[in-house]
Amino acid sequence: MKAVIEGINVLADKPMVISLDEFPKLEEAFIVAENNGVLLYDIMTERHMITAILQRELALKQEVFGTLQIGTED
């Protein structure tokens, strides 16, 4: 909450709240973020999105993804 009050964008990689009684604080933080024109986003949820899961699985399959190549600065 302090970050959004100070006008700092927040991209959190942990749950912002873990219990129902903390939910009003989260709602308030989103209101403050909107009023201050900053982002407040929990990026952890993407780990459970089907598109992220499929992408991870496909990247592990050499016949689909291929292999990493050593690159150059050019």
N, CA, C and O atoms as a GROMACS GRO file, in nm:
protein
  296
    1MET      N    1   0.082  -0.118   0.000
    1MET     CA    2   0.000   0.000   0.000
    1MET      C    3   0.088   0.126   0.000
    1MET      O    4   0.054   0.225  -0.065
    2LYS      N    5   0.198   0.122   0.073
    2LYS     CA    6   0.285   0.240   0.080
    2LYS      C    7   0.340   0.277  -0.058
    2LYS      O    8   0.353   0.395  -0.090
    3ALA      N    9   0.370   0.176  -0.139
    3ALA     CA   10   0.425   0.204  -0.272
    3ALA      C   11   0.324   0.278  -0.359
    3ALA      O   12   0.359   0.378  -0.422
    4VAL      N   13   0.201   0.232  -0.362
    4VAL     CA   14   0.101   0.300  -0.446
    4VAL      C   15   0.066   0.438  -0.392
    4VAL      O   16   0.034   0.528  -0.469
    5ILE      N   17   0.072   0.455  -0.261
    5ILE     CA   18   0.051   0.588  -0.202
    5ILE      C   19   0.159   0.684  -0.251
    5ILE      O   20   0.132   0.800  -0.278
    6GLU      N   21   0.283   0.633  -0.261
    6GLU     CA   22   0.396   0.714  -0.306
    6GLU      C   23   0.403   0.727  -0.457
    6GLU      O   24   0.493   0.792  -0.509
    7GLY      N   25   0.309   0.664  -0.529
    7GLY     CA   26   0.307   0.674  -0.675
    7GLY      C   27   0.399   0.578  -0.746
    7GLY      O   28   0.445   0.605  -0.857
    8ILE      N   29   0.427   0.466  -0.682
    8ILE     CA   30   0.517   0.365  -0.740
    8ILE      C   31   0.434   0.248  -0.793
    8ILE      O   32   0.347   0.197  -0.724
    9ASN      N   33   0.462   0.207  -0.918
    9ASN     CA   34   0.396   0.090  -0.975
    9ASN      C   35   0.435  -0.035  -0.898
    9ASN      O   36   0.549  -0.048  -0.853
   10VAL      N   37   0.341  -0.127  -0.883
   10VAL     CA   38   0.367  -0.252  -0.810
   10VAL      C   39   0.327  -0.370  -0.898
   10VAL      O   40   0.211  -0.384  -0.937
   11LEU      N   41   0.426  -0.455  -0.930
   11LEU     CA   42   0.402  -0.582  -0.997
   11LEU      C   43   0.446  -0.690  -0.898
   11LEU      O   44   0.564  -0.721  -0.888
   12ALA      N   45   0.351  -0.746  -0.826
   12ALA     CA   46   0.381  -0.838  -0.716
   12ALA      C   47   0.390  -0.983  -0.766
   12ALA      O   48   0.311  -1.026  -0.849
   13ASP      N   49   0.488  -1.054  -0.715
   13ASP     CA   50   0.505  -1.195  -0.751
   13ASP      C   51   0.467  -1.286  -0.635
   13ASP      O   52   0.504  -1.403  -0.633
   14LYS      N   53   0.395  -1.235  -0.542
   14LYS     CA   54   0.344  -1.313  -0.429
   14LYS      C   55   0.198  -1.277  -0.412
   14LYS      O   56   0.155  -1.170  -0.457
   15PRO      N   57   0.121  -1.361  -0.348
   15PRO     CA   58  -0.018  -1.320  -0.325
   15PRO      C   59  -0.022  -1.190  -0.245
   15PRO      O   60   0.050  -1.174  -0.147
   16MET      N   61  -0.107  -1.098  -0.288
   16MET     CA   62  -0.118  -0.971  -0.217
   16MET      C   63  -0.193  -0.987  -0.086
   16MET      O   64  -0.164  -0.916   0.011
   17VAL      N   65  -0.288  -1.077  -0.082
   17VAL     CA   66  -0.357  -1.111   0.042
   17VAL      C   67  -0.377  -1.262   0.043
   17VAL      O   68  -0.389  -1.325  -0.062
   18ILE      N   69  -0.381  -1.319   0.160
   18ILE     CA   70  -0.400  -1.464   0.169
   18ILE      C   71  -0.521  -1.502   0.253
   18ILE      O   72  -0.556  -1.620   0.263
   19SER      N   73  -0.584  -1.403   0.313
   19SER     CA   74  -0.703  -1.435   0.392
   19SER      C   75  -0.815  -1.337   0.356
   19SER      O   76  -0.790  -1.225   0.312
   20LEU      N   77  -0.936  -1.383   0.375
   20LEU     CA   78  -1.053  -1.304   0.339
   20LEU      C   79  -1.060  -1.172   0.416
   20LEU      O   80  -1.106  -1.071   0.362
   21ASP      N   81  -1.015  -1.172   0.540
   21ASP     CA   82  -1.024  -1.049   0.620
   21ASP      C   83  -0.928  -0.941   0.571
   21ASP      O   84  -0.945  -0.824   0.606
   22GLU      N   85  -0.827  -0.978   0.490
   22GLU     CA   86  -0.735  -0.880   0.434
   22GLU      C   87  -0.785  -0.822   0.301
   22GLU      O   88  -0.729  -0.725   0.251
   23PHE      N   89  -0.889  -0.881   0.244
   23PHE     CA   90  -0.937  -0.839   0.113
   23PHE      C   91  -0.978  -0.691   0.106
   23PHE      O   92  -0.947  -0.627   0.006
   24PRO      N   93  -1.044  -0.635   0.207
   24PRO     CA   94  -1.075  -0.491   0.201
   24PRO      C   95  -0.952  -0.403   0.185
   24PRO      O   96  -0.958  -0.299   0.119
   25LYS      N   97  -0.839  -0.442   0.244
   25LYS     CA   98  -0.715  -0.366   0.229
   25LYS      C   99  -0.669  -0.368   0.083
   25LYS      O  100  -0.620  -0.268   0.030
   26LEU      N  101  -0.687  -0.483   0.018
   26LEU     CA  102  -0.649  -0.495  -0.122
   26LEU      C  103  -0.738  -0.408  -0.210
   26LEU      O  104  -0.690  -0.341  -0.301
   27GLU      N  105  -0.867  -0.411  -0.182
   27GLU     CA  106  -0.959  -0.325  -0.257
   27GLU      C  107  -0.921  -0.177  -0.242
   27GLU      O  108  -0.923  -0.102  -0.340
   28GLU      N  109  -0.886  -0.138  -0.123
   28GLU     CA  110  -0.845   0.000  -0.098
   28GLU      C  111  -0.716   0.033  -0.175
   28GLU      O  112  -0.702   0.142  -0.230
   29ALA      N  113  -0.624  -0.062  -0.177
   29ALA     CA  114  -0.497  -0.040  -0.248
   29ALA      C  115  -0.522  -0.018  -0.397
   29ALA      O  116  -0.455   0.065  -0.459
   30PHE      N  117  -0.617  -0.091  -0.456
   30PHE     CA  118  -0.648  -0.072  -0.597
   30PHE      C  119  -0.710   0.065  -0.622
   30PHE      O  120  -0.684   0.128  -0.725
   31ILE      N  121  -0.792   0.112  -0.531
   31ILE     CA  122  -0.852   0.245  -0.544
   31ILE      C  123  -0.743   0.352  -0.536
   31ILE      O  124  -0.742   0.446  -0.616
   32VAL      N  125  -0.653   0.337  -0.440
   32VAL     CA  126  -0.543   0.433  -0.424
   32VAL      C  127  -0.454   0.431  -0.548
   32VAL      O  128  -0.413   0.536  -0.597
   33ALA      N  129  -0.424   0.312  -0.599
   33ALA     CA  130  -0.340   0.301  -0.719
   33ALA      C  131  -0.406   0.371  -0.837
   33ALA      O  132  -0.340   0.444  -0.911
   34GLU      N  133  -0.534   0.349  -0.855
   34GLU     CA  134  -0.605   0.415  -0.966
   34GLU      C  135  -0.605   0.566  -0.950
   34GLU      O  136  -0.581   0.639  -1.046
   35ASN      N  137  -0.630   0.613  -0.829
   35ASN     CA  138  -0.630   0.757  -0.804
   35ASN      C  139  -0.493   0.820  -0.826
   35ASN      O  140  -0.484   0.936  -0.865
   36ASN      N  141  -0.387   0.744  -0.800
   36ASN     CA  142  -0.251   0.795  -0.817
   36ASN      C  143  -0.194   0.765  -0.955
   36ASN      O  144  -0.080   0.802  -0.985
   37GLY      N  145  -0.272   0.698  -1.040
   37GLY     CA  146  -0.227   0.671  -1.176
   37GLY      C  147  -0.113   0.571  -1.185
   37GLY      O  148  -0.029   0.581  -1.274
   38VAL      N  149  -0.109   0.474  -1.093
   38VAL     CA  150  -0.004   0.372  -1.096
   38VAL      C  151  -0.066   0.233  -1.111
   38VAL      O  152  -0.185   0.213  -1.086
   39LEU      N  153   0.017   0.139  -1.152
   39LEU     CA  154  -0.027   0.001  -1.169
   39LEU      C  155  -0.014  -0.076  -1.039
   39LEU      O  156   0.080  -0.055  -0.962
   40LEU      N  157  -0.108  -0.163  -1.014
   40LEU     CA  158  -0.103  -0.257  -0.903
   40LEU      C  159  -0.149  -0.389  -0.960
   40LEU      O  160  -0.266  -0.405  -0.994
   41TYR      N  161  -0.056  -0.485  -0.970
   41TYR     CA  162  -0.088  -0.608  -1.042
   41TYR      C  163  -0.018  -0.726  -0.976
   41TYR      O  164   0.100  -0.718  -0.941
   42ASP      N  165  -0.090  -0.834  -0.961
   42ASP     CA  166  -0.036  -0.959  -0.906
   42ASP      C  167  -0.002  -1.050  -1.022
   42ASP      O  168  -0.091  -1.109  -1.083
   43ILE      N  169   0.126  -1.062  -1.055
   43ILE     CA  170   0.167  -1.140  -1.171
   43ILE      C  171   0.176  -1.289  -1.140
   43ILE      O  172   0.197  -1.370  -1.231
   44MET      N  173   0.161  -1.326  -1.016
   44MET     CA  174   0.172  -1.466  -0.978
   44MET      C  175   0.062  -1.551  -1.041
   44MET      O  176   0.082  -1.670  -1.066
   45THR      N  177  -0.053  -1.493  -1.066
   45THR     CA  178  -0.165  -1.570  -1.119
   45THR      C  179  -0.135  -1.630  -1.255
   45THR      O  180  -0.195  -1.730  -1.293
   46GLU      N  181  -0.043  -1.569  -1.329
   46GLU     CA  182  -0.011  -1.620  -1.461
   46GLU      C  183   0.048  -1.762  -1.456
   46GLU      O  184   0.040  -1.835  -1.555
   47ARG      N  185   0.104  -1.799  -1.347
   47ARG     CA  186   0.163  -1.933  -1.334
   47ARG      C  187   0.058  -2.042  -1.352
   47ARG      O  188   0.090  -2.154  -1.392
   48HIS      N  189  -0.066  -2.009  -1.323
   48HIS     CA  190  -0.173  -2.108  -1.328
   48HIS      C  191  -0.261  -2.094  -1.452
   48HIS      O  192  -0.359  -2.167  -1.467
   49MET      N  193  -0.226  -2.001  -1.540
   49MET     CA  194  -0.303  -1.984  -1.663
   49MET      C  195  -0.267  -2.096  -1.759
   49MET      O  196  -0.150  -2.133  -1.772
   50ILE      N  197  -0.366  -2.150  -1.827
   50ILE     CA  198  -0.344  -2.262  -1.917
   50ILE      C  199  -0.245  -2.226  -2.027
   50ILE      O  200  -0.166  -2.311  -2.069
   51THR      N  201  -0.247  -2.102  -2.074
   51THR     CA  202  -0.153  -2.064  -2.180
   51THR      C  203  -0.008  -2.068  -2.130
   51THR      O  204   0.081  -2.108  -2.205
   52ALA      N  205   0.016  -2.026  -2.006
   52ALA     CA  206   0.151  -2.031  -1.950
   52ALA      C  207   0.195  -2.176  -1.928
   52ALA      O  208   0.311  -2.210  -1.952
   53ILE      N  209   0.103  -2.260  -1.883
   53ILE     CA  210   0.135  -2.401  -1.860
   53ILE      C  211   0.168  -2.470  -1.992
   53ILE      O  212   0.266  -2.544  -2.001
   54LEU      N  213   0.088  -2.445  -2.095
   54LEU     CA  214   0.113  -2.505  -2.226
   54LEU      C  215   0.244  -2.455  -2.286
   54LEU      O  216   0.319  -2.533  -2.344
   55GLN      N  217   0.271  -2.327  -2.273
   55GLN     CA  218   0.396  -2.272  -2.326
   55GLN      C  219   0.517  -2.337  -2.260
   55GLN      O  220   0.614  -2.372  -2.328
   56ARG      N  221   0.511  -2.355  -2.129
   56ARG     CA  222   0.620  -2.418  -2.056
   56ARG      C  223   0.639  -2.562  -2.104
   56ARG      O  224   0.752  -2.606  -2.127
   57GLU      N  225   0.529  -2.635  -2.118
   57GLU     CA  226   0.537  -2.774  -2.161
   57GLU      C  227   0.591  -2.786  -2.304
   57GLU      O  228   0.673  -2.874  -2.333
   58LEU      N  229   0.545  -2.699  -2.393
   58LEU     CA  230   0.591  -2.703  -2.532
   58LEU      C  231   0.739  -2.667  -2.542
   58LEU      O  232   0.811  -2.723  -2.625
   59ALA      N  233   0.784  -2.575  -2.460
   59ALA     CA  234   0.925  -2.536  -2.462
   59ALA      C  235   1.016  -2.650  -2.418
   59ALA      O  236   1.134  -2.651  -2.452
   60LEU      N  237   0.962  -2.745  -2.343
   60LEU     CA  238   1.042  -2.860  -2.298
   60LEU      C  239   1.051  -2.970  -2.403
   60LEU      O  240   1.131  -3.062  -2.389
   61LYS      N  241   0.970  -2.962  -2.507
   61LYS     CA  242   0.968  -3.065  -2.612
   61LYS      C  243   1.059  -3.021  -2.727
   61LYS      O  244   1.028  -2.926  -2.799
   62GLN      N  245   1.170  -3.092  -2.744
   62GLN     CA  246   1.267  -3.056  -2.846
   62GLN      C  247   1.207  -3.060  -2.986
   62GLN      O  248   1.242  -2.978  -3.071
   63GLU      N  249   1.115  -3.154  -3.012
   63GLU     CA  250   1.055  -3.165  -3.145
   63GLU      C  251   0.964  -3.045  -3.177
   63GLU      O  252   0.933  -3.021  -3.294
   64VAL      N  253   0.923  -2.972  -3.077
   64VAL     CA  254   0.839  -2.853  -3.098
   64VAL      C  255   0.925  -2.726  -3.091
   64VAL      O  256   0.921  -2.643  -3.182
   65PHE      N  257   1.000  -2.712  -2.984
   65PHE     CA  258   1.076  -2.590  -2.957
   65PHE      C  259   1.210  -2.588  -3.029
   65PHE      O  260   1.256  -2.482  -3.072
   66GLY      N  261   1.271  -2.703  -3.042
   66GLY     CA  262   1.407  -2.709  -3.096
   66GLY      C  263   1.507  -2.699  -2.982
   66GLY      O  264   1.476  -2.734  -2.868
   67THR      N  265   1.625  -2.651  -3.013
   67THR     CA  266   1.727  -2.636  -2.910
   67THR      C  267   1.779  -2.492  -2.912
   67THR      O  268   1.774  -2.425  -3.015
   68LEU      N  269   1.828  -2.448  -2.799
   68LEU     CA  270   1.884  -2.315  -2.791
   68LEU      C  271   2.015  -2.310  -2.870
   68LEU      O  272   2.094  -2.404  -2.869
   69GLN      N  273   2.035  -2.200  -2.938
   69GLN     CA  274   2.156  -2.180  -3.017
   69GLN      C  275   2.240  -2.071  -2.950
   69GLN      O  276   2.186  -1.974  -2.897
   70ILE      N  277   2.370  -2.088  -2.954
   70ILE     CA  278   2.459  -1.985  -2.902
   70ILE      C  279   2.459  -1.870  -3.000
   70ILE      O  280   2.486  -1.889  -3.119
   71GLY      N  281   2.430  -1.753  -2.953
   71GLY     CA  282   2.422  -1.636  -3.039
   71GLY      C  283   2.547  -1.550  -3.031
   71GLY      O  284   2.641  -1.581  -2.958
   72THR      N  285   2.544  -1.442  -3.107
   72THR     CA  286   2.652  -1.345  -3.106
   72THR      C  287   2.593  -1.208  -3.080
   72THR      O  288   2.471  -1.193  -3.077
   73GLU      N  289   2.676  -1.108  -3.061
   73GLU     CA  290   2.628  -0.972  -3.042
   73GLU      C  291   2.557  -0.921  -3.167
   73GLU      O  292   2.472  -0.832  -3.160
   74ASP      N  293   2.593  -0.977  -3.281
   74ASP     CA  294   2.530  -0.935  -3.407
   74ASP      C  295   2.399  -1.008  -3.427
   74ASP      O  296   2.331  -0.987  -3.527
   0.00000   0.00000   0.00000
